[in-house]
Amino acid sequence: MRYVVLAAALALATPAAAQITVIPAPAQPAAIPLDTGDVAGAREAEGWLDLAGQRVVRNVRSATLTPFLPPPGKATGAAVIVAPGGGFAMLSMDNEGWPVARWLADHGIAAFVLKYRLRQTPADPKGFLRDMGAVFATAMRPGPDLAVETSRDAVADGLAALALVRRRAGEWHVDPARVGMLGFSAGAMTTLGVVEAATPETMPAFAAPIYGPMRTITVPAAAPPMFAAMASDDPLFARKGFGLIEAWQAARKPVEFHLYQKGGHGYGMGAKGTTSTGWIASFHDWLAMNGFLKARP
């Protein structure tokens, strides 16, 4: 779902406004609460929306982690924390969460969808979308990257998710040394925030920011291999340099970067009719090339 474009359209009260519906929370029986507390001062309850035919969650006050495990006999031992995006105001679960995790599990990789804590937004759906529209309209202006700071809560939730998977690795048939993180947009920011905040002992085994900011960061000495992807027509990040990739190269850390001709922002598993649909297969191949899909002694 192109939530950037849709949110901006809704903020301007275009006919797209008819595409939003409040829906009941879906059943989440496998969701595991993370012991990271509640959003400070939160008043609004968690709520779900159907946004242009896809489910998103907002006002997440406490984080959870939902496992998607490979079929018996197919597990490679690798695991991925999947962090959906949404400007830290929502999580695009139908686009960047559950289908990604199912694909990974079908290919032998244990996946864990992180429902991380979000900033509070208006209870009224139209007010929420005006809020979203303002954020993304600002982000699409020329100049510095997305005008949203990486959420400390989200980073803490990411670190807690990594720790939980490693702690229960035997139960889930996961190698604690092969647990990495994959994030989209704000989830990519969260993934990079986890890398910056982690110690050598808590560092993800690999990091995969998908259509996240490309600004330069200080690369930790223990930084892991990185896989990154985005589209060259991404309205948020595509024309603001590739300092992130250059930083990984300068630090002599393994990095692979895919820049697709078309796809926009928020393409999830890939925009139909574009080569961006190939990113997840390339990610799988990259994991294999780096030995993450092969059991270690």
Backbone hydrogen bonds in HBPLUS format (Angstrom, degrees):
<---DONOR---> <-ACCEPTOR-->    atom                        ^
c    i                          cat <-CA-CA->   ^        H-A-AA   ^      H-
h    n   atom  resd res      DA  || num        DHA   H-A  angle D-A-AA Bond
n    s   type  num  typ     dist DA aas  dist angle  dist       angle   num
A0003-TYR N   A0001-MET O   2.90 MM   2  5.48 128.6  2.16 108.3  92.8     1
A0006-LEU N   A0002-ARG O   3.08 MM   4  6.29 170.7  2.09 158.7 161.7     2
A0007-ALA N   A0003-TYR O   2.89 MM   4  5.70 160.3  1.93 136.1 142.3     3
A0008-ALA N   A0004-VAL O   3.08 MM   4  6.24 160.4  2.12 147.5 153.0     4
A0009-ALA N   A0005-VAL O   2.95 MM   4  6.17 155.9  2.01 147.1 154.1     5
A0010-LEU N   A0006-LEU O   2.89 MM   4  6.13 160.1  1.93 154.0 159.2     6
A0011-ALA N   A0007-ALA O   2.93 MM   4  6.09 153.3  2.00 145.6 153.1     7
A0012-LEU N   A0008-ALA O   3.23 MM   4  6.49 135.2  2.44 137.7 148.2     8
A0012-LEU N   A0009-ALA O   3.12 MM   3  5.23 132.8  2.35  96.4 109.0     9
A0014-THR N   A0009-ALA O   3.23 MM   5  5.65 164.8  2.26 147.4 150.0    10
A0013-ALA N   A0010-LEU O   2.91 MM   3  4.93 162.3  1.94 109.4 112.8    11
A0017-ALA N   A0014-THR O   3.04 MM   3  6.06 172.5  2.05 132.7 134.0    12
A0018-ALA N   A0015-PRO O   3.26 MM   3  6.20 172.6  2.26 126.3 126.9    13
A0019-GLN N   A0016-ALA O   2.84 MM   3  5.54 165.3  1.87 126.5 130.2    14
A0052-ALA N   A0019-GLN O   2.85 MM  33  4.86 175.6  1.85 149.1 150.6    15
A0021-THR N   A0050-ASP O   2.99 MM  29  5.03 144.3  2.12 135.9 145.8    16
A0050-ASP N   A0021-THR O   2.70 MM  29  5.03 162.4  1.73 154.1 160.5    17
A0023-ILE N   A0048-TRP O   3.13 MM  25  5.59 173.0  2.14 131.1 133.3    18
A0031-ALA N   A0028-GLN O   3.14 MM   3  5.54 162.1  2.17 114.8 120.4    19
A0032-ILE N   A0065-LEU O   2.83 MM  33  5.08 160.0  1.87 131.2 138.0    20
A0065-LEU N   A0032-ILE O   2.85 MM  33  5.08 143.6  1.98 132.2 143.8    21
A0034-LEU N   A0063-ALA O   2.96 MM  29  5.49 167.3  1.97 140.2 137.5    22
A0036-THR N   A0034-LEU O   2.86 MM   2  5.62 138.1  2.04 101.8  90.7    23
A0039-VAL N   A0061-ARG O   2.93 MM  22  5.05 130.7  2.18 128.7 143.2    24
A0042-ALA N   A0039-VAL O   3.26 MM   3  5.54 157.1  2.31 133.9 129.0    25
A0047-GLY N   A0058-ARG O   3.09 MM  11  5.45 161.8  2.13 139.7 144.5    26
A0058-ARG N   A0047-GLY O   2.84 MM  11  5.45 160.3  1.88 162.7 168.3    27
A0049-LEU N   A0056-VAL O   2.92 MM   7  5.40 161.2  1.96 154.0 158.9    28
A0056-VAL N   A0049-LEU O   2.96 MM   7  5.40 157.9  2.01 153.3 159.6    29
A0051-LEU N   A0054-GLN O   2.74 MM   3  5.22 168.3  1.76 154.8 150.6    30
A0054-GLN N   A0051-LEU O   3.19 MM   3  5.22 154.4  2.25 102.4 110.1    31
A0094-ASP N   A0055-ARG O   3.37 MM  39  5.47 163.2  2.40 154.7 153.0    32
A0057-VAL N   A0091-LEU O   3.15 MM  34  5.35 152.7  2.23 138.3 145.4    33
A0091-LEU N   A0057-VAL O   2.87 MM  34  5.35 139.9  2.03 146.3 158.3    34
A0118-LEU N   A0060-VAL O   3.08 MM  58  5.25 166.7  2.10 140.4 141.8    35
A0064-THR N   A0115-LYS O   3.15 MM  51  5.23 148.7  2.25 128.9 138.1    36
A0115-LYS N   A0064-THR O   2.96 MM  51  5.23 167.2  1.98 149.5 152.9    37
A0066-THR N   A0113-VAL O   3.00 MM  47  5.09 161.0  2.04 137.1 142.7    38
A0113-VAL N   A0066-THR O   2.87 MM  47  5.09 147.2  1.98 149.9 143.8    39
A0068-PHE N   A0111-ALA O   2.66 MM  43  5.07 147.2  1.77 167.2 162.8    40
A0111-ALA N   A0068-PHE O   2.94 MM  43  5.07 179.2  1.94 150.9 151.0    41
A0074-LYS N   A0071-PRO O   3.01 MM   3  5.55 157.9  2.06 142.1 142.8    42
A0076-THR N   A0108-GLY O   2.82 MM  32  5.28 159.6  1.86 152.0 145.2    43
A0175-ASP N   A0077-GLY O   2.81 MM  98  5.04 175.6  1.81 137.9 136.9    44
A0110-ALA N   A0078-ALA O   3.06 MM  32  6.29 144.7  2.19 159.1 148.4    45
A0079-ALA N   A0178-ARG O   3.03 MM  99  6.31 154.1  2.10 159.5 155.0    46
A0180-GLY N   A0079-ALA O   2.94 MM 101  6.30 165.9  1.96 151.5 150.2    47
A0080-VAL N   A0110-ALA O   2.83 MM  30  6.35 146.7  1.94 155.0 166.2    48
A0112-PHE N   A0080-VAL O   2.93 MM  32  6.27 145.9  2.05 162.9 165.7    49
A0081-ILE N   A0180-GLY O   2.91 MM  99  6.28 159.4  1.95 141.4 146.3    50
A0182-LEU N   A0081-ILE O   2.82 MM 101  6.03 167.7  1.83 172.9 170.5    51
A0082-VAL N   A0112-PHE O   2.83 MM  30  5.82 167.1  1.84 141.4 145.6    52
A0114-LEU N   A0082-VAL O   2.85 MM  32  5.86 174.3  1.86 158.7 159.9    53
A0083-ALA N   A0182-LEU O   2.83 MM  99  6.20 160.7  1.86 156.2 162.4    54
A0184-PHE N   A0083-ALA O   3.06 MM 101  6.45 154.3  2.13 170.5 171.3    55
A0092-SER N   A0085-GLY O   3.02 MM   7  5.95 148.6  2.12 160.6 170.4    56
A0089-ALA N   A0086-GLY O   3.06 MM   3  5.86 167.0  2.07 124.6 128.6    57
A0090-MET N   A0086-GLY O   3.16 MM   4  4.77 138.1  2.35 122.2 132.3    58
A0119-ARG N   A0088-PHE O   3.10 MM  31  6.17 156.6  2.16 164.8 166.4    59
A0093-MET N   A0091-LEU O   3.03 MM   2  5.66 126.1  2.33 108.2  92.8    60
A0095-ASN N   A0092-SER O   3.32 MM   3  5.50 138.8  2.50  99.8 110.9    61
A0096-GLU N   A0092-SER O   2.82 MM   4  5.69 166.6  1.84 160.3 164.3    62
A0097-GLY N   A0093-MET O   3.16 MM   4  4.41 134.3  2.38 116.5 118.8    63
A0098-TRP N   A0093-MET O   2.98 MM   5  5.95 141.2  2.13 147.5 158.1    64
A0101-ALA N   A0097-GLY O   3.07 MM   4  6.28 162.5  2.10 156.0 161.4    65
A0102-ARG N   A0098-TRP O   2.92 MM   4  6.14 156.9  1.97 154.8 161.2    66
A0103-TRP N   A0099-PRO O   3.05 MM   4  6.19 159.4  2.09 142.9 148.1    67
A0104-LEU N   A0100-VAL O   3.05 MM   4  6.32 165.3  2.08 152.5 156.1    68
A0105-ALA N   A0101-ALA O   2.94 MM   4  6.13 164.5  1.96 150.0 154.5    69
A0106-ASP N   A0102-ARG O   2.86 MM   4  6.04 157.5  1.91 150.8 157.0    70
A0107-HIS N   A0103-TRP O   3.16 MM   4  6.40 125.9  2.47 137.6 151.2    71
A0107-HIS N   A0104-LEU O   2.98 MM   3  5.10 139.1  2.15  99.4 111.8    72
A0109-ILE N   A0104-LEU O   2.90 MM   5  5.10 161.5  1.94 143.6 138.5    73
A0108-GLY N   A0105-ALA O   3.08 MM   3  5.14 153.8  2.15 114.9 112.5    74
A0127-GLY N   A0124-ASP O   3.01 MM   3  5.14 116.1  2.44 101.5 117.6    75
A0128-PHE N   A0124-ASP O   2.85 MM   4  6.14 153.0  1.92 156.4 165.4    76
A0129-LEU N   A0125-PRO O   2.97 MM   4  6.27 153.9  2.04 146.8 153.0    77
A0130-ARG N   A0126-LYS O   2.91 MM   4  6.16 145.5  2.03 142.6 152.2    78
A0131-ASP N   A0127-GLY O   3.01 MM   4  6.22 154.4  2.07 143.6 150.5    79
A0132-MET N   A0128-PHE O   2.93 MM   4  6.28 156.6  1.98 146.5 152.9    80
A0133-GLY N   A0129-LEU O   2.77 MM   4  5.86 160.6  1.80 143.6 149.6    81
A0134-ALA N   A0130-ARG O   2.96 MM   4  6.16 154.2  2.03 146.6 152.4    82
A0135-VAL N   A0131-ASP O   3.17 MM   4  6.47 157.4  2.23 147.8 153.4    83
A0136-PHE N   A0132-MET O   3.01 MM   4  6.31 170.5  2.02 161.4 162.4    84
A0137-ALA N   A0133-GLY O   2.81 MM   4  5.80 149.6  1.90 144.8 154.1    85
A0138-THR N   A0134-ALA O   3.13 MM   4  6.19 156.6  2.19 141.3 146.6    86
A0139-ALA N   A0135-VAL O   3.05 MM   4  6.32 153.4  2.12 141.0 149.1    87
A0140-MET N   A0136-PHE O   2.97 MM   4  6.13 139.2  2.14 142.5 151.2    88
A0141-ARG N   A0138-THR O   3.19 MM   3  5.60 161.6  2.22 110.1 115.8    89
A0155-VAL N   A0151-SER O   3.10 MM   4  6.39 160.0  2.14 148.0 152.9    90
A0156-ALA N   A0152-ARG O   2.90 MM   4  6.14 162.6  1.93 152.1 156.9    91
A0157-ASP N   A0153-ASP O   2.87 MM   4  6.14 151.2  1.95 147.9 156.5    92
A0158-GLY N   A0154-ALA O   2.86 MM   4  6.16 149.4  1.95 146.1 154.9    93
A0159-LEU N   A0155-VAL O   2.96 MM   4  6.28 161.1  2.00 155.3 159.1    94
A0160-ALA N   A0156-ALA O   2.97 MM   4  6.16 156.0  2.03 144.1 151.1    95
A0161-ALA N   A0157-ASP O   2.86 MM   4  6.06 148.1  1.96 144.8 153.5    96
A0162-LEU N   A0158-GLY O   3.07 MM   4  6.36 161.1  2.11 150.7 154.4    97
A0163-ALA N   A0159-LEU O   3.05 MM   4  6.29 160.0  2.09 146.7 152.3    98
A0164-LEU N   A0160-ALA O   2.89 MM   4  6.09 154.6  1.96 146.8 153.6    99
A0165-VAL N   A0161-ALA O   3.03 MM   4  6.26 167.6  2.04 156.0 158.1   100
A0166-ARG N   A0162-LEU O   3.06 MM   4  6.24 162.8  2.09 149.4 154.4   101
A0167-ARG N   A0163-ALA O   2.88 MM   4  6.02 151.0  1.96 144.2 152.9   102
A0168-ARG N   A0164-LEU O   2.98 MM   4  6.20 146.0  2.10 148.1 156.5   103
A0169-ALA N   A0166-ARG O   3.37 MM   3  4.88 164.2  2.39 101.0 100.8   104
A0172-TRP N   A0168-ARG O   3.16 MM   4  6.48 149.8  2.26 152.0 161.0   105
A0173-HIS N   A0169-ALA O   2.88 MM   4  5.80 103.5  2.48 143.6 161.0   106
A0174-VAL N   A0169-ALA O   2.88 MM   5  4.65 171.2  1.89 137.1 140.1   107
A0173-HIS N   A0170-GLY O   3.41 MM   3  5.08 163.5  2.43  97.1 101.6   108
A0178-ARG N   A0175-ASP O   2.82 MM   3  5.40 167.3  1.83 127.4 130.4   109
A0205-ALA N   A0179-VAL O   2.82 MM  26  5.44 174.8  1.82 136.2 136.2   110
A0181-MET N   A0206-PHE O   3.04 MM  25  6.37 155.4  2.10 144.5 150.8   111
A0208-ALA N   A0181-MET O   2.85 MM  27  6.22 139.2  2.01 150.4 160.7   112
A0183-GLY N   A0208-ALA O   3.05 MM  25  6.37 159.0  2.10 144.2 147.9   113
A0210-ILE N   A0183-GLY O   2.77 MM  27  5.96 169.8  1.78 171.3 173.8   114
A0187-GLY N   A0184-PHE O   2.60 MM   3  4.51 140.3  1.75 143.8 130.7   115
A0185-SER N   A0210-ILE O   3.04 MM  25  6.42 158.5  2.08 167.3 173.2   116
A0188-ALA N   A0185-SER O   2.86 MM   3  4.88 126.4  2.15  96.1 111.4   117
A0189-MET N   A0185-SER O   2.94 MM   4  6.40 149.3  2.04 148.9 157.8   118
A0190-THR N   A0186-ALA O   2.87 MM   4  6.16 147.9  1.97 139.6 148.8   119
A0191-THR N   A0187-GLY O   2.89 MM   4  6.10 152.5  1.97 138.0 145.3   120
A0192-LEU N   A0188-ALA O   2.96 MM   4  6.25 163.2  1.99 151.5 154.7   121
A0193-GLY N   A0189-MET O   2.83 MM   4  5.98 146.7  1.94 141.2 151.8   122
A0194-VAL N   A0190-THR O   2.85 MM   4  6.12 146.5  1.96 148.9 157.3   123
A0195-VAL N   A0191-THR O   3.11 MM   4  6.47 155.8  2.17 145.0 151.1   124
A0196-GLU N   A0192-LEU O   2.96 MM   4  6.25 157.0  2.01 147.7 153.6   125
A0197-ALA N   A0193-GLY O   2.95 MM   4  6.11 145.7  2.07 141.7 151.0   126
A0198-ALA N   A0194-VAL O   2.85 MM   4  5.78 137.2  2.04 151.6 160.9   127
A0202-THR N   A0199-THR O   3.06 MM   3  5.15 130.4  2.32 101.5 114.6   128
A0203-MET N   A0199-THR O   2.94 MM   4  5.78 121.2  2.29 155.8 168.5   129
A0207-ALA N   A0225-PRO O   3.07 MM  18  6.48 155.4  2.13 157.7 165.2   130
A0227-PHE N   A0207-ALA O   2.96 MM  20  6.43 154.5  2.03 153.2 161.6   131
A0211-TYR N   A0229-ALA O   2.63 MM  18  5.82 176.2  1.63 169.3 168.0   132
A0244-LEU N   A0214-MET O   2.78 MM  30  4.93 150.1  1.87 132.2 133.1   133
A0223-ALA N   A0220-PRO O   3.03 MM   3  5.01 163.0  2.06 112.1 112.6   134
A0226-MET N   A0254-PRO O   2.96 MM  28  6.33 156.9  2.01 140.8 147.2   135
A0256-GLU N   A0226-MET O   2.92 MM  30  6.43 146.1  2.04 149.9 160.8   136
A0228-ALA N   A0256-GLU O   2.85 MM  28  6.26 158.0  1.90 159.8 167.2   137
A0258-HIS N   A0228-ALA O   2.89 MM  30  6.31 154.9  1.96 144.2 151.7   138
A0230-MET N   A0258-HIS O   3.01 MM  28  6.51 149.0  2.11 163.2 172.8   139
A0260-TYR N   A0230-MET O   2.84 MM  30  6.21 161.1  1.87 154.8 155.8   140
A0234-ASP N   A0231-ALA O   3.09 MM   3  5.30 156.4  2.15 115.8 115.0   141
A0232-SER N   A0260-TYR O   2.58 MM  28  5.82 162.3  1.61 178.7 174.3   142
A0246-GLU N   A0242-PHE O   3.16 MM   4  6.46 166.4  2.17 153.4 157.5   143
A0247-ALA N   A0243-GLY O   2.78 MM   4  5.91 148.6  1.88 146.2 154.7   144
A0248-TRP N   A0244-LEU O   3.13 MM   4  6.45 155.7  2.19 147.5 152.6   145
A0249-GLN N   A0245-ILE O   3.00 MM   4  6.32 156.7  2.05 149.4 156.4   146
A0250-ALA N   A0246-GLU O   2.80 MM   4  6.00 161.4  1.83 150.3 155.6   147
A0251-ALA N   A0247-ALA O   2.96 MM   4  6.12 145.3  2.08 142.1 151.1   148
A0253-LYS N   A0248-TRP O   2.92 MM   5  5.27 174.0  1.92 163.0 161.0   149
A0252-ARG N   A0249-GLN O   2.89 MM   3  4.93 155.4  1.95 105.4 112.6   150
A0270-GLY N   A0267-TYR O   2.78 MM   3  4.94 160.8  1.81 130.6 132.0   151
A0274-THR N   A0271-ALA O   3.12 MM   3  5.77 137.9  2.30 146.1 145.2   152
A0278-GLY N   A0275-THR O   3.03 MM   3  5.76 168.5  2.04 121.0 124.6   153
A0279-TRP N   A0276-SER O   3.25 MM   3  5.67 173.0  2.25 117.7 118.4   154
A0282-SER N   A0278-GLY O   3.07 MM   4  6.28 156.2  2.13 152.6 159.9   155
A0283-PHE N   A0279-TRP O   2.82 MM   4  6.10 148.0  1.92 146.8 156.5   156
A0284-HIS N   A0280-ILE O   2.96 MM   4  6.20 155.5  2.02 142.2 148.2   157
A0285-ASP N   A0281-ALA O   2.94 MM   4  6.23 159.4  1.98 147.1 152.4   158
A0286-TRP N   A0282-SER O   2.84 MM   4  6.04 149.8  1.93 144.8 153.6   159
A0287-LEU N   A0283-PHE O   2.89 MM   4  6.21 156.7  1.95 151.2 157.0   160
A0288-ALA N   A0284-HIS O   3.00 MM   4  6.32 158.3  2.05 148.9 154.9   161
A0289-MET N   A0285-ASP O   2.85 MM   4  6.10 161.1  1.88 149.0 154.3   162
A0290-ASN N   A0286-TRP O   3.05 MM   4  6.24 148.8  2.15 147.3 154.5   163
A0292-PHE N   A0287-LEU O   2.91 MM   5  5.19 146.3  2.02 161.7 154.4   164
A0291-GLY N   A0288-ALA O   2.99 MM   3  5.14 162.5  2.02 110.2 114.3   165
A0294-LYS N   A0291-GLY O   3.47 MM   3  5.45 165.7  2.49 102.6 105.9   166
